[in-house]
Amino acid sequence: MSLHRVSASACITAALTSFLAFSAQTAFAQPRHGERVRDDLDRGRSHRPAELIIQFKATASEADIRRAMSRVQGTVSEEVARKSNRRDRKGDLLSIRTGQGRSLKDAMTQIEADDAVEFVEPNWTYTHQQVANPNDPAMAGTCRAPDAYNGNVPSHCLWGVLSATTSPSNAYGSGALAALGAGAQCSSAVHVGVIDEGVMISHPDLSTNIWVNSRDGTVDRRDNDGNGLIDDINGWNFDGRNRTVYGGSFDDHGSHVAGTIAARANNAAGGFGICPNAKIISAKFLGLLGGSTTNAIAAINYITKLKVDNPTLRIVATNNSWGGGGFSQGLADAIANAGNAGILFVVAAGNSNVNLDAAPSYPASYNLPNMITVAAINSAGSRASFSNYGANSVHIAAPGTNIYSTVPNSRGQAAYSYYAGTSMATPHVTGAVALYASMCPNATAPQIKNAILSAAKVNGNLTGLVQNARQLDLSSFVPGMVCPQ
């Protein structure tokens, strides 16, 4: 998958109805799965050679699993999800390496024929798709964006937070400055997962907003919280299989995304995020060679398990500024399970300038109720030239060119830079989710999604490109707003 830079009784009844509608989802368990996967292979979607992901039926025994793998001389490369640890009543999900001399399609056909197998698919790979900034003002080293939301924001620095009523103004910004300036409060109790590259947890504009795992809060080489991961203090590195969520200057993309969501305010440094007190949980699955389906699933499952195991941990969304993969039932199931736990999956539409209605790309194209798929617009309000689109597939558009945010520089020091992509648009929406959840703490995930989409303004430039020509607009998220009860 690729990063998209350029990555009372009536109330109870209503809440129950909303919950059932949100959680009664089966992630694409239809006979066309094999056909979809083979189509994506034919399209040249990148995948790990000689690796397959197998979902075994819940009734499959260890002997059944060995028999199925023996059809292709397969060996287990990773236990993605064991039946004993799953809450969705599914069987083991394993990644295997096939024997030499077999085409992936032939191996899939042989394994699919086994009665113990629910589905089999490639282990797709995902890489980020940062693009060059159109008309980049080249001010990364000179921008002096204020870190307080009291007006006088240079438009070249933080246009993505502006609106028609701010000074300076930009009708195509997110409206975050207007909301925060009117007294909207972002709560430090609200958490979001950044499933991406790593995050520079020492950056001065991010450090106080990095989640600390109170159940495993010191480096003692013990799994104190019993989740199978040792010292996951700020999250986990699924690419490197360790606790190090920041590895250096190459973790710039995840750091930039995190800053757009929750860079601090009023600290005399840089700019500020859409929800400047929210806590960031890093789930790093993208490395120098991109990421895999298995690691993406593991990262999503990690965030979901954190919330399920600790219901007081208010994880409201994950930011997913990556994509470009083929269809994966396993990934769709993981996203659906996150939805069942009340976690929204905010995802980049992608940077290939294609219509997702006609040419699906994943995970952006899964049709799941907890998803918000985001396209990018430029500061003139037009769809960014690189951005994917789709009147049915894409929910909303947000600022995605010349976005100024937190990064490490080439020496690994704290810095700021302009990036562009649907990767940069997506965290504007994730930050909006966090801000709304802060102001309406009783809102459910479906209600938060509905609020974001309902508050959007109509941008005529997006007609036929985005559902209802929606453009992100948070200017109505102000004190006194009506919240779900």
N, C-alpha and C positions, 0 to 999 in steps of 0.2 A: 504494500500500500504506500502511497506517496504522500508526503507532507504537501500541504497546499499553501505555500507562501504566495506571493505575486499577486499555504495544510491547520338543637331542638329536634325533633324527629325528622322533620323535612330536611334539615341539614345533614342528619345522619344518613337518611335515605339517598340524598343527592351525592354525598361523599362515597357511599357504598356503591352506588351506580357508577360513579366516575372511576372508582378503583377497579370494579369488575370489568368495565369497558377497557381500562388501561392494561389490565393484567391478563385478560383472556385473549392472549395472542399466541399463535403457533408460528414460529419463524420459518415460513416457507417449506413446510414438510409436505411437498407435493411431488408427484411422480416425475416432474420435469427437471428435477435436480441434476441428474446425470447429463441431460441434454444441455442445460445451462452451462455446466462446468466444461463440457467438451467444446461448446461454442466459444467460451472464453479462452480455452487452450488454442483453438484455431485462430483466434484474434491475436495471439502472441502475447497474452498476459504473462508477465514474468512469474516464475515459480522456482522453488528449490529443486534442483535435479534429483530424480530418484527418491523423492520423499512424498508420502501420502498421509493424509489425515483420515483416520477411520473412526466413525461413531458406531460403537457396538450397541446392540439392543440391551435393554436392562436385564434380560433373561440370560445373556451370554455368560457362560462359565469361563474359567481360565483355560480349560481344555478347548472350548470353542474358539477363544481368541487365538490360541496357538495354532489351531487347525486353519483358521482363516489366513493368518500371516504366512503359514507354510505354503500357501498357494503361489506366493511370489518370493519365497525364500526371504521373507521380511524379518527385520529385527527392529525392536522398539528404540526409537531415538529420543522420544520424550513422552512422558505421561502428562498430557495436557489437563485432563480432568478425570479423576477416578470416581467410579460409581459411589463408593463409600463416602465421598466428601461432597456429593452433589445434592442439591435440594430440588432439582427439577425432575427427578425420577428417571433420568436417562442413565444409560450404561457408560462404560469407560470410553473416553475420547483419547485416542493415542495417535502419535505421529510415528510412522515407521519408515525405515529405509529399505527399498526393494533390492532384490538381487540384481546382479549385473546382466546386461543384455536384454532388458525388457523395456519396451516403450511404456510411458506413463499411462497412456490410454489402455493398452493391453492389460497392464497390472490392475488398473481400476476395474476393468471388465471381469477379471478373474476373481477379485475380492468381492465385488458386488453380488456375485452369484452365491456367496455363502449365506446361509440362513441366519447366521449370528450378526450380520452386518446391517445397520440401518442406512448408512450412506458412506461414501468415500470420495475424497476430493484432493486436489493438489494443495501443497503448502505454498500459497501465493506469497510473493514478496512485494513490499511496498517501499517506495522511496519518496522523499519530499520533492515538491515541485516549485521551489522558489523561482520567481521570475524577476527580471530586472525591472526597476521602477520606471514606468513611463514618465518622461520629463522630470526625473529625479532632481530635486533642487540642490543636491550635493551639499547639504548643510549638516550632515551627521555629527561633525565635530563642533559646529558653531551654534546649533539650535539652543535657545535658552527658554525652553518651555517651562512655564511656572508649574510648581507642584501643588498649588492651591487653586480651588475652583471659585475664584473671585473675579472672573473676567480677565480681560487683557491677555487672552491666549493667542500667541502668534499663529495665524492660520496655517502657516507652512509647517508648524510643529505638531499640532494636535487637532487637525481639522476633523478627525473622526469623532471627537466629543462635542462638536459644535452643533448649532441648530439655527433656524431662521431668526431667533430672538436673542441670541448671544452676541457678544462683542469681542472679537469680530464675529461675523455670522457666516454660516454655511448651511443652507437648507438640506444638504445631503449628509450631514453628520448624524451621529446617533442620538443627539439630544441629551447625552449624559451630563454635560456641563450645566444645562438648564435645570435638570432634576437635582443634581447635587448642590447647585447654587441656591435652589429653593428650599434646601434642608433635608433632602432625601438622605437617609442614613444606611450605610452598608454595615452589616453585622459581622463581627469576627467569629460568630458561631457558625456561619455559613461556610461550607467547604466545597471545593470543586477539584476534580481530578484532572491533571494535565497528562493525557496519554500521548506521548510524543517522544522527542529527544529528552535529554535531561534538562534540569532547570538549575541555573546558577543561584544556589540557595544562599550564598554569601553576598549577593548584590545588595547594596544599601537600599535600593528601592523595592527589594523583595524579601529581605531577610526576616523581618518581623511578621511577614504574612506567609511564611512557610510552615506547614503543619508539622507538629511534633507529636509522635505517637506516645501518648502517656502510658500505654501498656508495655512499651518496649523502648523506654526513653533514654537509655544509656548504652554505650557500646560495651557489652560484657560477654559477647560471643554466646549468648543464650537466646532461645526463642521464648521470651517471657510472655508473649501474648498467645502463644500456641497456634499460630497460623502457618507454621512450617517454614517461616523465613526468619533468619537470625538478624537481629538489630535493624529492622526496617523502621528506622527512626523518622525519616522524612518521606518515605515511600520505598520503591524498589526498582532495581535495574534488571529488567527481564531480558535485555540483550546481553548483559555481562554476567547475569546470575549472581548479583551481589547487591549490597546496600548502597553503593556509590551512585547517587542519582545525578551527580554532576561530575563530568570528566574533563572539562576544559573548554577551549574556544569552539570546538566542534558542536557543543550543545547550545549554540546560539539560537536556533529556531525555537526550541522549547522555552528558552528564557524570554524571547521576544513575545511569544504567545502569553506566557505567564504575566508579563508586565502589562499587556493590554487588558487583561482580566483584573489584575489586583495590584499594580504598582502603588506604593504608598503615596499618601498626600501629606502636605505640610511637613516635609522633612528637608526642605531646601535642596532638593536634588531632582533632576529630570522632570518627568511628567507625572501623571497619575492614571490609575486604571479605572475602568468602568465601575468597579466595586472595590474601592481602595482599602478595605479592611478584610476582605474575604481571605480564607486560608487555602493555600495551594498544596495539593498532594501530588507528588511526582510519581508517575508510573512510566518509566522509560522503557520503550521497546524498539525504538529506532536508533540504530547505530550507524557507523560509517558506511555500511553496505545496505542500509535500509532496515526494514523489519519484516517479520514473517507473520503469517496467519496465526501460528501457534503462540507466538509471543504477544500478539494483539489480544487474543482470547485470554491469555493468562493475565494480562494487564487489566482488562475489563473485569475479569472475575475477581481480581485482587480488590479493586475499588468496591465492587458489589459486596464482597465478603466483609470488608471493613464496616460497611453500613449495617449489614445483617447481624453481625456479631456485636455491634455496639450501636443500638438504635438511637442513642442520644447524639451520635456523631452526625451532624446535619450535612450529609453529602447530597447536593441537589442536582449536580450535573457533572459530566465529563466533557472536556474539550478535545476534539478529535480533528486536528488539522492535517489529515493524511488521507490517502485514498488511492484510487487507480487500480485496485485489484480485481480479480475475478470473483464470481459468485461463490460464497462459502456458507453452507448451512451452519457449520460450527460457529462461525463469527456471528451470524444472524441470531443464533440461539443465545450467545453470550450477551448480545445487546438487548434481546428480549428479557433475559433474566435480570439485567440491570433495571429495565423498566418495571419489572415486577417488584423490585426493591424501591421504586420511587425515584430512580435516577434518570434524568434526561441525557440523551446522547446527542450533543451538538456537533455537527460534522461539516467539513468543507465540501463544497460541490465539486471542486477540482479545477484544474488550470488548463484544460485541453481545448477550450473553445468549442465544446460539443453540446448537443442537445441530449440531456440525459433521458428524456422521454423516448428518444429513438435509439440511443446507444448507452445503456446502463453502465455505470461504473460503481464499484463498491469500496467502502460501505455506504457511500452517499445515496445509492439507489435502493437500499432496502426500504420497504414500505412498512415501517413499524411505528406504533403510536407514540413511543417515547423519543422519536428522532426529530431534530430540527436541522434541515439541510440548508446551507448558507452559500449564496453567491456573493461576488464582490462587485462594488461600484467604485467609480473614481470620484474625485472632488467636484466634478461637473454633473454628477448624478446619473451618468450613463453606466451601463454594464461595462466592467473592465474588459478589455479586449481579450484577455486570457481566460476569463471566467466561464466555466460551464454554466448551463442554464437549463430550464425546463418548466413550462407552465404548470405541469402536473407534479414534477419531481422535486422542485426546489421551493422551499417554504418562504424564504425571505432573503433580502440582500442587505449588506452592511458595508461600511467603508473598508476598502481593501488595497488601496494604492497609497504610496508615500506615508506609511504608518510608522510613527516614531515610538520606539519602545526600548526596553531593557535588553542588553546583550553583553556577553563578554567580548572583549576585543581580541585581536590575534595573539596577544600575550596573556590572555586569560584574566585581564583586569576588567572591572566593572565599567561599562560604557553604554552608549545609546546609539541606535541606528534606525534608518528607514528601510522597511521591507515592504514587499507587495505580494499579494496572492489571496486566494480564498482562505489560505491559512491565517491571514491577518484579519479577514472579515469575521471568521468564525469566533474568535475570542471576544469580539464586541458583543456577540449574541450571548455567549456564555457568561460574560460579565453582567449582561442584562438579566439573565436568569438569576444570578446571585443577588443582584440588587433588588429584584422583585421579591425573591424569597426572604430577603432581610426585612422588607417593609411589610410583607404579608406572611408571617411565620407559620400560619396554619394552612397555607395554600398547598395543595397536592401537586404532584408533578404534572398531571394533565391540566390543572388550573393554571399553573405557571406558564406552560406552553401556550395555552389559550390566551393568557394575558399578553404575552409577548407578541403573538400574531395579531390579536385584536387591536393593540395599541399602535401597530405599524401604520405608517402613512402611505398613501397611494403615490407612487412615482410613475408618471406616464411613460417614462423612458423604459420601464420594465414590463410594459404590457406585452403579453405573449411570451415572456421570458421567465417570469417568476409568478408563483401563485398569487392571484389578485394584485399583481404589481406591487407587492409589499416591500417597503423599505423600513428598516429598524428605526424606531422613534421612541425614546424613553422620556420625552419631555413631560408626559403626564404622570410619571412615577414620582409624585410629590406627597408631602405630608397631608393627611386628610383624604387620600384616595380611598375608594371603596375596595375592601379586600374580601375574599371568600371567607366564610365563617366555618 
